[in-house]
Amino acid sequence: SRTFLIDRQYLNLPIASDAPVRRLTLVVDGTVVNDFEAAITERTPDFWAFVDVSRWRGKHADLRAQRLPAGGAALDKAELSNSLRADEPLYAEKLRPQFHFTTRRGWINDPNGLVFAGGEYHLYYQHNPFGWTSRNMHWGHAVSRDLVRWTELPAALAPHRFGDWVWSGSAVVDAANTSGFKTGR
């Protein structure tokens, strides 16, 4: 385990595709706020994954890893920063497609909802922000006004602490609240 005082926006994590996958838990003020699996490494990483920790600024957080070998230094390489760690400028990497939507980091798969609401298209998609495989299944979220230029937002749905991943589904705009799920505004 490693304790941080959160004073920056991102917690960057070193990931290597051939490193053992470990369960990581981020705990803030005694509450699990993120529970995921990642191939965190103490060697030179293939890429850096990240957790946006800005909502807990000023608080102490514990990053815990299961099954790290004695003396393992993978957690020591995790770092707080106000920018995402990368070897090339984000979204301008040599092999990144420039026309279709791509996520900042990690694995992307099935689009699970494309809806139009509030003057924007909302794209939801299967996403593993911590690796290149179908683990840690989240629903990523991006918005666009023209279906060409996209802004990636924080995950819309994330696995909960019992390990259930978020798989396929769909999204709808229920403007008239026919489902009865809407509360508040």
C-alpha positions as CSV (number, residue, x, y, z in Angstrom):
1,S,0.0,0.0,0.0
2,R,1.1,3.6,-0.6
3,T,-0.4,6.8,0.8
4,F,-0.7,10.0,-1.1
5,L,-1.9,13.5,-0.2
6,I,-3.9,14.4,-3.3
7,D,-2.7,17.7,-4.5
8,R,-2.9,17.2,-8.2
9,Q,-5.4,16.1,-10.8
10,Y,-4.2,12.7,-11.9
11,L,-2.7,9.6,-10.4
12,N,-0.6,8.1,-13.2
13,L,0.0,4.3,-13.1
14,P,2.8,2.5,-15.0
15,I,1.4,-0.4,-17.0
16,A,3.2,-3.2,-18.9
17,S,1.3,-5.7,-21.0
18,D,3.5,-8.6,-19.8
19,A,3.4,-7.7,-16.1
20,P,1.1,-9.8,-13.7
21,V,-2.4,-8.4,-13.4
22,R,-3.0,-7.2,-9.8
23,R,-6.1,-6.0,-8.0
24,L,-5.7,-2.3,-7.0
25,T,-7.9,-0.4,-4.7
26,L,-8.0,3.4,-4.2
27,V,-9.3,4.3,-0.7
28,V,-10.1,7.9,0.3
29,D,-11.1,8.7,3.9
30,G,-11.7,5.0,4.5
31,T,-14.0,4.6,1.5
32,V,-13.2,2.6,-1.6
33,V,-13.5,5.0,-4.5
34,N,-12.0,2.8,-7.2
35,D,-11.4,-1.0,-7.4
36,F,-9.8,-2.4,-10.5
37,E,-7.3,-4.8,-12.0
38,A,-4.1,-3.6,-13.8
39,A,-0.7,-4.9,-14.9
40,I,1.1,-2.3,-12.8
41,T,4.9,-2.6,-13.2
42,E,8.1,-1.4,-11.6
43,R,9.9,-1.8,-15.0
44,T,9.7,0.6,-17.9
45,P,6.0,0.8,-18.7
46,D,4.4,0.2,-22.1
47,F,2.1,3.1,-21.3
48,W,0.7,5.0,-18.3
49,A,-2.9,4.6,-17.2
50,F,-4.5,7.2,-14.9
51,V,-7.2,7.9,-12.4
52,D,-8.7,11.4,-12.2
53,V,-8.4,12.1,-8.4
54,S,-9.2,15.9,-8.6
55,R,-12.5,15.5,-6.7
56,W,-10.5,14.4,-3.6
57,R,-8.0,17.2,-3.6
58,G,-6.6,17.9,-0.2
59,K,-7.5,14.4,1.1
60,H,-5.2,11.4,1.8
61,A,-5.6,8.4,-0.3
62,D,-4.3,4.8,0.0
63,L,-3.4,2.9,-3.2
64,R,-3.4,-0.8,-2.3
65,A,-2.3,-3.7,-4.5
66,Q,-2.8,-7.4,-3.9
67,R,-0.2,-10.0,-4.7
68,L,2.8,-7.6,-5.1
69,P,6.0,-9.5,-4.4
70,A,8.0,-8.7,-1.3
71,G,10.1,-5.7,-2.0
72,G,8.1,-4.9,-5.2
73,A,8.4,-1.2,-6.2
74,A,5.5,-0.9,-8.7
75,L,3.5,1.3,-6.3
76,D,6.5,3.6,-5.9
77,K,6.4,4.4,-9.6
78,A,2.8,5.7,-9.4
79,E,2.8,9.5,-9.4
80,L,0.5,12.4,-8.9
81,S,0.6,15.0,-11.7
82,N,-1.5,17.7,-13.3
83,S,-1.0,16.1,-16.7
84,L,-1.2,12.7,-18.1
85,R,2.1,10.9,-18.5
86,A,2.9,10.0,-22.1
87,D,5.9,9.5,-24.4
88,E,4.1,11.3,-27.3
89,P,1.5,14.1,-27.3
90,L,-1.9,12.7,-26.4
91,Y,-4.1,12.1,-29.4
92,A,-1.2,12.7,-31.8
93,E,0.6,9.3,-31.3
94,K,2.0,7.9,-34.5
95,L,-0.5,5.0,-34.9
96,R,-3.6,6.8,-33.5
97,P,-6.6,7.1,-35.9
98,Q,-7.4,10.8,-36.4
99,F,-11.0,10.5,-37.8
100,H,-12.9,8.1,-35.5
101,F,-13.3,8.5,-31.8
102,T,-10.5,7.1,-29.7
103,T,-10.1,7.1,-25.9
104,R,-7.2,8.7,-24.1
105,R,-5.9,5.4,-22.7
106,G,-6.7,1.7,-22.7
107,W,-9.0,-0.7,-24.5
108,I,-12.2,0.3,-26.3
109,N,-14.9,-1.9,-27.6
110,D,-18.7,-1.9,-28.4
111,P,-20.5,1.4,-28.5
112,N,-23.5,0.8,-26.1
113,G,-25.4,4.0,-26.7
114,L,-25.4,6.9,-29.0
115,V,-28.0,9.5,-28.0
116,F,-28.7,13.1,-28.7
117,A,-29.6,15.3,-25.8
118,G,-29.0,19.0,-24.9
119,G,-27.5,19.8,-28.3
120,E,-24.8,17.1,-28.0
121,Y,-24.3,13.5,-29.1
122,H,-23.4,11.3,-26.2
123,L,-21.4,8.1,-27.0
124,Y,-21.2,5.4,-24.4
125,Y,-18.8,2.5,-25.0
126,Q,-17.1,-0.5,-23.3
127,H,-13.8,0.6,-22.0
128,N,-10.9,-0.6,-19.9
129,P,-8.9,2.5,-18.8
130,F,-6.2,0.4,-17.2
131,G,-5.1,-2.0,-19.9
132,W,-5.3,-3.4,-23.4
133,T,-7.6,-6.3,-22.6
134,S,-11.3,-6.8,-21.8
135,R,-10.8,-6.4,-18.0
136,N,-12.2,-3.7,-15.7
137,M,-15.1,-3.1,-18.0
138,H,-16.4,0.5,-17.7
139,W,-18.8,2.5,-19.8
140,G,-16.7,5.3,-21.3
141,H,-18.4,8.5,-22.2
142,A,-17.7,11.1,-24.9
143,V,-19.7,14.0,-26.3
144,S,-19.7,15.8,-29.7
145,R,-21.7,18.5,-31.4
146,D,-20.8,17.4,-34.9
147,L,-19.9,13.6,-34.7
148,V,-16.4,14.4,-35.8
149,R,-14.7,16.3,-32.8
150,W,-15.2,14.5,-29.5
151,T,-14.5,15.4,-25.9
152,E,-13.9,12.4,-23.6
153,L,-15.6,12.7,-20.2
154,P,-15.1,10.6,-17.0
155,A,-16.5,7.1,-17.1
156,A,-20.3,7.0,-17.0
157,L,-20.4,3.6,-15.3
158,A,-17.6,1.8,-13.4
159,P,-17.3,-1.6,-11.8
160,H,-18.2,-1.6,-8.1
161,R,-16.2,-3.0,-5.3
162,F,-17.6,-6.5,-5.6
163,G,-15.9,-6.9,-9.0
164,D,-18.9,-6.8,-11.3
165,W,-17.8,-5.2,-14.6
166,V,-20.1,-3.1,-16.8
167,W,-20.8,-4.9,-20.1
168,S,-23.1,-4.3,-23.0
169,G,-26.3,-2.3,-22.8
170,S,-28.0,0.7,-24.3
171,A,-29.0,4.2,-23.6
172,V,-32.1,6.3,-24.3
173,V,-33.2,9.8,-23.7
174,D,-36.5,9.7,-21.7
175,A,-37.5,13.4,-22.0
176,A,-41.1,12.7,-20.8
177,N,-39.9,10.4,-17.9
178,T,-42.1,7.6,-19.1
179,S,-39.9,5.2,-17.2
180,G,-40.5,7.0,-13.9
181,F,-36.8,6.9,-13.0
182,K,-36.2,10.7,-13.2
183,T,-36.0,12.5,-9.9
184,G,-35.1,16.2,-9.3
185,R,-34.7,18.5,-12.3
